[in-house]
């Protein structure tokens, strides 16, 4: 896909980033609260900060907000932090209630960029420019090296509202396949969605596990992760520019094709017919590790400890199982690289009503320091790991680390892993002397090659989409049922066809004022052609820094 609005990417991005770093020193009267620091700047501050609760901290380790690592943060950090835990997938909902009552935490740490856009529109976020310029040390140094942090943290008023972290290019969405099943059934890995369908059908019908029963599924489509991968096959992931016009695929032929594909899988019995209840993909994961799933559509990155554990469980449960990562098959609209973890991810913002913004800034500085990053990633040096001359950590006792390091994942939400030595940027340390870890390293290498293929377009082509203004957010929420309409079509057979669903989706979009949202983004594309950051160029630039 060609981008007609992009002139010289390297020049425009360079100008954008230089402008952003110059902007960091500008003053703003909206930052007056930040400059009114505590009377005694040397006094140890006290703040509150959000923290995801994934329910994975065992009782013997404490709780998500009271364990050895939260205690370490308070002992080693510059301020006293009270962590306010929220269930992982309920944080936004519960925070909305706290903001409405004026009781939200001082520091909001969140992966959902849309939520930050909402908070900005509601004037719930504090501008950060003066705070960074006048009171930051480590984070300010990071913005000098990576001025994109300021660019991506800016909103439409030109001020910075978000903190971010440097991750480097890492895959997120992926497709794994049982290679041994392909071999047994004398099949090649699919290159197109039509081939994917036929192979998944064979996995369902031709007893690939050899137990004489029809108890295997061709693939999974339940949960947002699998849905994202499917959408990538049909270019239904994000708005894009074609022939000089902005396309919203979610209400067009792309969405219809994605739904029709899933509808045919459902009607043919190739997938689990209870997929709608598998909202978090847990059922699919269990099918995968128990050897009952041919294609595994998921997200979270191949380079993850959890996927390594799943892989080892599969090998333990199924003797002779082989796995490989494959590219997203080509669909009727082309072939695409799927969703990935942004090389720079904006994950922090300060409540506009925070009592001590300077103390929050000190905590952010602490979070981005190398020692903090290394500790939250590897544990205590000398107790959990040793470090070589290149700065690469080697676990002293991997089993002890696995037990001790529970609860660190989301404390690391501001960790700029991409600033560490290359060998330390991986999420999991693999030992090539262990056969299954050597095999997993090969899967990871294949995934990186498949999902950052320069020959393919990106299903998510643009990095820096603006947030919607409050009036359009209301419209956006009013059309949230569109996804339910598409899902209804998948499971309804001839009673509710994909054509009918498309007509209903477009009717709802039109009657709800959805065209105003499309026009907003179209105008932004037109008026900011020299500021658009395309992921293809962004990833290349970050990797070269």
C-alpha positions as CSV (number, residue, x, y, z in Angstrom):
1,X,0.0,0.0,0.0
2,X,1.4,3.4,-1.0
3,X,0.9,6.4,1.2
4,X,0.1,9.4,-1.0
5,X,0.4,11.8,1.8
6,X,3.9,10.8,2.7
7,X,6.6,13.1,1.1
8,X,10.0,12.4,2.4
9,X,9.5,10.2,5.5
10,X,13.0,10.5,6.9
11,X,13.0,14.3,6.6
12,X,9.5,14.9,7.9
13,X,10.0,12.5,10.9
14,X,13.4,14.1,11.7
15,X,11.8,17.6,11.6
16,X,9.0,16.3,13.8
17,X,11.2,14.8,16.4
18,X,13.5,17.9,16.5
19,X,10.5,20.1,17.0
20,X,9.3,17.8,19.8
21,X,12.6,17.9,21.7
22,X,12.7,21.7,21.4
23,X,9.1,21.8,22.6
24,X,10.2,20.0,25.8
25,X,11.7,23.3,27.1
26,X,8.7,25.4,26.4
27,X,6.7,26.7,29.3
28,X,2.9,26.5,29.7
29,X,0.7,28.2,32.1
30,X,-1.4,25.0,32.2
31,X,1.6,23.5,34.0
32,X,1.3,25.9,36.9
33,X,0.3,23.1,39.2
34,X,3.5,21.2,38.3
35,X,5.6,24.2,39.2
36,X,4.0,24.7,42.5
37,X,6.0,21.9,44.1
38,X,6.1,21.0,47.8
39,X,7.6,23.7,50.0
40,X,10.6,21.5,50.8
41,X,11.8,19.9,47.6
42,X,14.0,17.5,49.6
43,X,11.1,16.2,51.6
44,X,10.2,12.6,50.6
45,X,6.9,12.7,48.8
46,X,3.9,10.3,48.8
47,X,1.9,9.3,45.8
48,X,-0.7,6.8,44.7
49,X,-0.3,4.7,41.5
50,X,-2.5,2.2,39.6
51,X,-1.4,-1.4,39.3
52,X,-2.9,-4.2,37.4
53,X,-4.0,-7.3,39.3
54,X,-3.9,-10.4,37.2
55,X,-4.6,-12.7,40.1
56,X,-1.3,-14.5,39.7
57,X,0.5,-13.7,42.9
58,X,0.3,-16.8,45.2
59,X,-0.8,-16.2,48.8
60,X,2.6,-17.2,50.1
61,X,4.2,-14.3,48.1
62,X,1.7,-11.7,49.5
63,X,-0.6,-9.6,47.3
64,X,-0.1,-7.7,44.1
65,X,0.3,-4.5,46.1
66,X,2.2,-5.9,49.0
67,X,5.1,-8.2,48.2
68,X,8.8,-8.1,48.1
69,X,8.9,-6.0,44.9
70,X,6.4,-3.4,46.0
71,X,8.4,-3.1,49.2
72,X,11.6,-2.9,47.2
73,X,10.1,0.0,45.1
74,X,9.3,1.9,48.3
75,X,12.7,1.2,49.9
76,X,14.8,2.0,46.9
77,X,12.6,4.6,45.3
78,X,12.6,8.4,46.0
79,X,8.9,8.5,47.2
80,X,6.4,6.5,49.1
81,X,4.0,4.8,46.8
82,X,0.7,3.4,47.6
83,X,-0.3,1.0,44.9
84,X,-4.0,0.9,44.0
85,X,-4.7,-2.5,42.4
86,X,-7.4,-3.1,39.7
87,X,-8.4,-6.3,37.9
88,X,-6.5,-6.3,34.6
89,X,-9.5,-6.1,32.4
90,X,-11.6,-3.9,34.7
91,X,-9.2,-1.1,35.4
92,X,-10.6,1.4,32.9
93,X,-14.2,0.8,34.0
94,X,-13.3,1.2,37.7
95,X,-11.0,4.2,37.1
96,X,-13.8,6.0,35.3
97,X,-15.8,5.8,38.5
98,X,-12.9,7.1,40.6
99,X,-12.3,10.0,38.3
100,X,-15.9,10.9,38.4
101,X,-15.8,10.9,42.2
102,X,-12.4,12.8,42.3
103,X,-10.7,9.8,44.0
104,X,-8.5,8.5,41.1
105,X,-4.8,7.8,41.8
106,X,-2.1,10.3,41.1
107,X,-0.3,8.2,38.5
108,X,-2.2,6.3,35.9
109,X,-0.2,3.5,34.3
110,X,-2.2,1.9,31.5
111,X,-1.7,0.1,28.2
112,X,-4.9,1.4,26.7
113,X,-4.1,4.5,24.7
114,X,-7.8,5.1,24.0
115,X,-8.4,5.6,27.7
116,X,-5.7,8.2,27.9
117,X,-7.3,10.0,25.0
118,X,-10.6,9.9,26.9
119,X,-9.0,11.3,30.0
120,X,-7.3,14.1,27.9
121,X,-10.7,15.0,26.4
122,X,-12.2,15.2,29.9
123,X,-9.3,17.4,31.1
124,X,-8.3,14.8,33.6
125,X,-4.6,14.7,32.6
126,X,-1.8,17.1,33.7
127,X,0.4,18.7,31.0
128,X,3.9,17.4,31.5
129,X,6.2,19.7,29.5
130,X,7.3,22.0,32.4
131,X,7.4,19.1,34.8
132,X,9.8,17.2,32.6
133,X,11.9,20.3,31.7
134,X,12.2,21.6,35.3
135,X,12.0,18.6,37.6
136,X,13.0,15.4,35.7
137,X,16.5,13.8,35.3
138,X,16.4,10.3,33.9
139,X,13.2,10.6,31.9
140,X,14.3,14.0,30.4
141,X,17.6,12.3,29.3
142,X,15.6,9.6,27.6
143,X,13.5,12.2,25.7
144,X,16.7,13.8,24.4
145,X,17.8,10.5,22.9
146,X,14.3,9.5,21.8
147,X,12.4,12.7,21.1
148,X,9.6,10.5,19.7
149,X,8.6,10.0,23.4
150,X,7.5,13.7,23.4
151,X,5.9,13.5,19.9
152,X,3.8,10.5,20.8
153,X,2.9,11.9,24.2
154,X,1.4,15.0,22.7
155,X,-2.2,15.7,22.1
156,X,-3.9,18.0,19.7
157,X,-3.2,21.1,21.7
158,X,0.5,20.5,21.2
159,X,1.3,19.7,24.8
160,X,2.7,16.5,26.3
161,X,0.4,14.4,28.4
162,X,1.8,10.9,28.4
163,X,5.0,9.2,29.5
164,X,6.3,6.4,27.4
165,X,8.8,3.6,27.2
166,X,11.2,2.3,24.6
167,X,10.6,-1.3,23.7
168,X,12.2,-1.8,20.3
169,X,10.4,-3.8,17.7
170,X,8.7,-6.9,19.2
171,X,6.0,-9.1,17.7
172,X,2.6,-9.4,19.4
173,X,0.0,-11.2,17.4
174,X,1.2,-14.6,16.0
175,X,0.1,-17.9,14.4
176,X,1.6,-21.2,15.6
177,X,0.8,-24.4,13.8
178,X,1.4,-28.1,14.7
179,X,4.2,-28.9,12.2
180,X,4.0,-32.6,13.0
181,X,0.3,-32.6,12.0
182,X,1.2,-31.0,8.7
183,X,3.8,-33.7,8.1
184,X,1.4,-36.5,9.1
185,X,-1.3,-35.3,6.7
186,X,1.2,-34.5,4.0
187,X,0.3,-30.8,3.9
188,X,2.3,-27.6,3.5
189,X,1.9,-24.6,5.6
190,X,-0.8,-22.3,4.2
191,X,0.1,-19.3,2.2
192,X,-3.5,-18.0,1.6
193,X,-6.7,-17.9,3.7
194,X,-8.2,-20.5,1.4
195,X,-5.4,-22.9,2.1
196,X,-5.7,-22.1,5.8
197,X,-9.4,-23.0,5.7
198,X,-8.7,-26.3,3.9
199,X,-5.8,-27.3,6.2
200,X,-7.8,-26.4,9.3
201,X,-10.7,-28.5,8.0
202,X,-8.3,-31.4,7.5
203,X,-7.0,-31.0,11.1
204,X,-10.6,-31.3,12.3
205,X,-11.7,-34.2,10.2
206,X,-8.6,-36.4,9.6
207,X,-7.6,-37.4,13.1
208,X,-4.2,-35.7,13.2
209,X,-3.5,-36.9,16.7
210,X,-4.1,-40.5,15.8
211,X,-6.5,-41.4,18.6
212,X,-9.3,-42.5,16.4
213,X,-11.7,-39.7,17.6
214,X,-12.9,-36.5,16.1
215,X,-11.7,-34.4,19.0
216,X,-9.4,-31.9,17.5
217,X,-10.1,-28.3,16.3
218,X,-8.6,-26.8,13.2
219,X,-8.0,-23.3,14.8
220,X,-9.3,-20.9,17.4
221,X,-11.1,-17.6,16.9
222,X,-12.3,-16.8,20.5
223,X,-11.1,-13.7,22.3
224,X,-9.7,-10.4,21.2
225,X,-6.2,-11.9,20.5
226,X,-7.5,-14.4,17.9
227,X,-9.9,-11.9,16.5
228,X,-7.0,-9.5,15.9
229,X,-5.1,-12.1,13.9
230,X,-8.1,-13.0,11.8
231,X,-8.7,-9.3,11.1
232,X,-5.1,-8.9,9.9
233,X,-5.7,-11.5,7.2
234,X,-8.4,-9.3,5.8
235,X,-7.0,-5.9,6.4
236,X,-9.7,-5.3,8.9
237,X,-7.5,-4.1,11.8
238,X,-7.2,-0.4,11.4
239,X,-8.1,2.6,9.2
240,X,-5.8,3.0,6.2
241,X,-5.3,5.2,3.2
242,X,-6.1,3.9,-0.3
243,X,-6.2,5.9,-3.5
244,X,-5.9,9.1,-1.6
245,X,-8.9,8.3,0.6
246,X,-9.2,7.1,4.2
247,X,-10.9,3.7,4.5
248,X,-12.7,2.4,7.6
249,X,-12.6,-1.3,7.1
250,X,-14.6,-2.2,10.2
251,X,-17.8,-1.1,8.4
252,X,-16.9,-2.3,4.9
253,X,-16.0,-5.2,2.7
254,X,-13.0,-6.1,4.8
255,X,-15.0,-6.8,7.9
256,X,-17.6,-8.7,5.9
257,X,-14.9,-10.9,4.4
258,X,-13.4,-11.6,7.9
259,X,-16.8,-12.5,9.2
260,X,-17.7,-14.7,6.3
261,X,-14.4,-16.6,6.8
262,X,-15.2,-17.3,10.4
263,X,-18.9,-18.1,9.6
264,X,-17.7,-20.8,7.2
265,X,-15.4,-22.2,9.8
266,X,-18.2,-22.3,12.3
267,X,-20.7,-23.8,9.9
268,X,-18.2,-26.5,9.0
269,X,-17.6,-27.4,12.6
270,X,-13.8,-26.6,12.2
271,X,-13.7,-24.4,15.3
272,X,-15.0,-24.8,18.9
273,X,-18.7,-23.7,18.6
274,X,-18.5,-22.3,22.1
275,X,-15.8,-19.7,21.0
276,X,-17.9,-16.8,22.1
277,X,-17.6,-17.8,25.8
278,X,-13.8,-17.9,25.4
279,X,-13.4,-14.2,25.9
280,X,-9.8,-14.3,27.2
281,X,-8.6,-17.2,25.0
282,X,-8.0,-19.4,28.0
283,X,-10.0,-22.4,26.5
284,X,-8.0,-22.1,23.3
285,X,-4.7,-22.1,25.3
286,X,-5.8,-25.3,27.1
287,X,-6.7,-26.9,23.8
288,X,-3.3,-26.0,22.4
289,X,-1.2,-27.3,25.3
290,X,-3.3,-30.5,25.4
291,X,-2.7,-31.2,21.8
292,X,-6.2,-30.6,20.5
293,X,-5.6,-27.5,18.3
294,X,-3.9,-27.2,14.9
295,X,-3.5,-23.5,14.4
296,X,-3.0,-21.3,17.5
297,X,-4.0,-17.7,17.0
298,X,-2.9,-15.6,20.0
299,X,-1.1,-12.4,21.1
300,X,1.3,-11.3,23.8
301,X,4.4,-11.9,21.7
302,X,6.3,-15.1,21.0
303,X,9.1,-13.8,23.1
304,X,7.3,-14.4,26.4
305,X,7.8,-16.6,29.4
306,X,4.1,-17.6,29.4
307,X,4.3,-18.9,25.8
308,X,7.5,-20.8,26.6
309,X,5.7,-22.5,29.5
310,X,2.8,-23.3,27.1
311,X,5.3,-24.8,24.6
312,X,7.0,-26.9,27.3
313,X,3.6,-28.1,28.5
314,X,2.6,-29.1,25.0
315,X,5.8,-31.1,24.5
316,X,5.2,-32.8,27.9
317,X,1.6,-33.6,27.1
318,X,2.2,-34.7,23.5
319,X,5.2,-36.8,22.7
320,X,6.7,-35.8,19.3
321,X,4.8,-32.5,19.0
322,X,6.5,-30.0,16.7
323,X,5.6,-26.3,16.4
324,X,6.4,-23.5,14.0
325,X,5.4,-19.9,13.5
326,X,4.0,-19.0,10.1
327,X,3.3,-15.6,8.4
328,X,-0.3,-14.3,8.3
329,X,-1.7,-15.9,5.2
330,X,-2.6,-13.7,2.3
331,X,-6.3,-12.7,1.9
332,X,-8.4,-11.1,-0.7
333,X,-6.9,-7.6,0.1
334,X,-3.3,-8.6,0.3
335,X,-0.8,-10.0,2.8
336,X,0.0,-8.1,6.0
337,X,2.2,-8.0,9.0
338,X,-0.1,-8.4,12.1
339,X,-0.3,-6.3,15.2
340,X,3.0,-5.8,17.1
341,X,4.1,-4.1,20.2
342,X,4.8,-0.5,19.4
343,X,8.6,0.3,19.5
344,X,7.6,3.2,21.8
345,X,4.6,2.6,24.0
346,X,2.8,5.4,25.9
347,X,1.9,4.0,29.3
348,X,1.8,6.8,31.9
349,X,-0.1,9.9,32.7
350,X,-0.6,12.1,35.8
351,X,-4.0,12.9,37.2
352,X,-4.7,16.6,36.8
353,X,-5.7,16.7,40.5
354,X,-2.5,15.0,41.7
355,X,-1.4,16.6,45.0
356,X,2.3,16.4,44.3
357,X,3.2,16.1,40.6
358,X,6.9,16.6,41.4
359,X,6.9,13.5,43.5
360,X,5.2,11.6,40.7
361,X,8.0,12.9,38.3
362,X,10.6,11.6,40.7
363,X,9.0,8.2,40.7
364,X,8.9,8.1,36.9
365,X,12.6,9.0,36.9
366,X,13.2,6.0,39.2
367,X,11.1,3.7,37.0
368,X,13.2,4.5,33.9
369,X,16.6,4.0,35.5
370,X,18.6,1.0,34.3
371,X,19.0,-0.5,37.8
372,X,15.2,-0.4,38.3
373,X,14.6,-2.0,34.9
374,X,17.1,-4.7,35.4
375,X,15.8,-5.5,38.9
376,X,12.2,-5.8,37.8
377,X,13.3,-7.9,34.9
378,X,15.9,-10.2,36.5
379,X,15.7,-9.7,40.3
380,X,18.4,-8.7,42.7
381,X,22.0,-8.8,41.3
382,X,24.0,-11.4,43.2
383,X,20.9,-13.1,44.5
384,X,18.9,-13.8,41.3
385,X,21.4,-13.1,38.6
386,X,25.0,-12.3,37.7
387,X,25.9,-9.8,35.0
388,X,28.7,-10.2,32.3
389,X,30.9,-7.5,30.8
390,X,28.2,-6.7,28.2
391,X,25.5,-6.1,30.7
392,X,23.7,-9.4,30.1
393,X,22.1,-11.1,33.1
394,X,22.5,-14.8,33.7
395,X,20.1,-16.4,36.2
396,X,21.7,-18.0,39.2
397,X,18.8,-20.3,39.9
398,X,16.0,-20.1,37.2
399,X,13.5,-22.0,39.3
400,X,14.0,-19.6,42.3
401,X,13.7,-16.7,39.9
402,X,10.5,-18.0,38.5
403,X,9.0,-18.3,42.0
404,X,10.4,-15.0,43.3
405,X,9.7,-12.7,40.3
406,X,5.9,-13.0,40.4
407,X,4.2,-9.6,40.5
408,X,6.9,-7.7,38.6
409,X,5.3,-7.7,35.2
410,X,3.2,-4.6,35.6
411,X,5.5,-2.8,37.9
412,X,7.7,-2.8,34.7
413,X,5.1,-0.9,32.7
414,X,7.5,2.1,32.3
415,X,10.6,-0.1,31.7
416,X,12.5,0.9,28.5
417,X,13.7,-2.6,27.7
418,X,14.8,-1.3,24.3
419,X,17.6,0.8,25.9
420,X,19.3,-2.3,27.4
421,X,22.0,-4.3,25.5
422,X,20.6,-6.3,22.6
423,X,21.0,-9.6,24.4
424,X,19.1,-8.3,27.4
425,X,16.1,-7.0,25.4
426,X,14.5,-10.4,25.1
427,X,11.8,-11.3,27.6
428,X,12.9,-14.8,28.1
429,X,16.5,-16.1,28.4
430,X,16.8,-19.3,26.4
431,X,19.5,-21.9,27.1
432,X,20.5,-23.6,23.8
433,X,21.8,-26.6,25.7
434,X,18.2,-27.4,26.6
435,X,16.5,-29.0,23.5
436,X,13.1,-27.4,23.9
437,X,14.5,-24.0,24.6
438,X,16.7,-24.3,21.5
439,X,13.6,-25.2,19.5
440,X,11.7,-22.3,21.0
441,X,14.5,-19.9,19.9
442,X,14.0,-21.1,16.4
443,X,10.3,-20.5,16.6
444,X,11.0,-16.9,17.9
445,X,13.4,-16.2,15.1
446,X,10.9,-17.4,12.5
447,X,8.2,-15.3,14.1
448,X,10.3,-12.1,13.9
449,X,11.0,-12.8,10.2
450,X,7.3,-13.5,9.5
451,X,5.8,-10.5,11.3
452,X,8.2,-7.8,10.4
453,X,8.5,-8.8,6.7
454,X,9.4,-5.6,4.7
455,X,7.7,-7.1,1.7
456,X,4.3,-7.0,3.4
457,X,2.1,-4.0,4.4
458,X,1.1,-3.5,8.0
459,X,-2.4,-4.3,9.2
460,X,-1.9,-1.4,11.6
461,X,-0.2,1.1,9.3
462,X,-0.2,4.4,11.3
463,X,1.4,4.9,14.8
464,X,0.2,8.3,15.9
465,X,-3.6,8.5,15.5
466,X,-5.1,11.3,17.4
467,X,-7.7,10.8,20.2
468,X,-11.3,11.6,19.5
469,X,-12.8,14.7,21.0
470,X,-15.5,14.1,23.7
471,X,-18.5,14.6,21.4
472,X,-17.1,11.9,19.0
473,X,-16.3,9.6,21.9
474,X,-20.0,9.6,22.7
475,X,-20.8,8.5,19.1
476,X,-18.0,5.9,19.2
477,X,-19.5,4.4,22.3
478,X,-23.0,4.4,20.8
479,X,-21.8,2.1,17.9
480,X,-19.9,-0.3,20.2
481,X,-22.6,-3.0,19.4
482,X,-21.3,-3.3,15.8
483,X,-18.8,-6.0,17.0
484,X,-21.7,-7.9,18.5
485,X,-23.6,-7.7,15.2
486,X,-20.7,-9.2,13.3
487,X,-20.4,-12.0,15.9
488,X,-24.1,-12.7,15.7
489,X,-23.6,-13.3,11.9
490,X,-20.8,-15.8,12.5
491,X,-23.1,-18.1,14.6
492,X,-26.4,-17.6,12.9
493,X,-26.1,-19.5,9.7
494,X,-28.5,-18.5,6.9
495,X,-30.7,-16.7,9.5
496,X,-28.3,-13.7,9.6
497,X,-25.9,-13.5,6.6
498,X,-22.8,-11.5,6.4
499,X,-24.5,-9.3,3.8
500,X,-27.3,-8.6,6.2
501,X,-24.8,-7.8,9.0
502,X,-23.0,-5.4,6.7
503,X,-26.2,-3.6,5.9
504,X,-27.1,-3.3,9.5
505,X,-23.7,-2.2,10.6
506,X,-23.6,0.5,7.9
507,X,-27.1,1.6,8.9
508,X,-26.2,1.9,12.5
509,X,-23.0,3.7,11.7
510,X,-24.9,6.2,9.5
511,X,-27.8,6.8,11.9
512,X,-25.4,7.2,14.9
513,X,-23.3,9.9,13.2
514,X,-20.3,7.6,12.6
515,X,-19.4,9.6,9.4
516,X,-18.4,12.4,11.8
517,X,-15.7,10.1,13.2
518,X,-14.5,9.1,9.7
519,X,-14.4,12.8,8.7
520,X,-12.4,13.7,11.8
521,X,-9.7,11.1,10.9
522,X,-9.9,12.0,7.2
523,X,-9.3,15.7,8.0
524,X,-6.5,14.8,10.3
525,X,-4.8,12.8,7.6
526,X,-5.2,15.7,5.1
527,X,-4.0,18.4,7.5
528,X,-1.1,16.5,9.0
529,X,0.4,14.7,6.0
530,X,3.9,15.8,7.1
531,X,3.4,14.6,10.7
532,X,2.0,11.1,10.1
533,X,4.2,8.4,11.5
534,X,3.9,5.2,9.5
535,X,4.8,2.0,11.3
536,X,6.8,0.7,8.4
537,X,9.2,3.7,8.7
538,X,8.9,4.0,12.5
539,X,10.1,0.5,13.2
540,X,13.0,0.9,10.8
541,X,14.0,4.1,12.4
542,X,13.8,2.8,16.0
543,X,15.9,-0.3,15.1
544,X,18.6,1.9,13.6
545,X,18.9,4.2,16.7
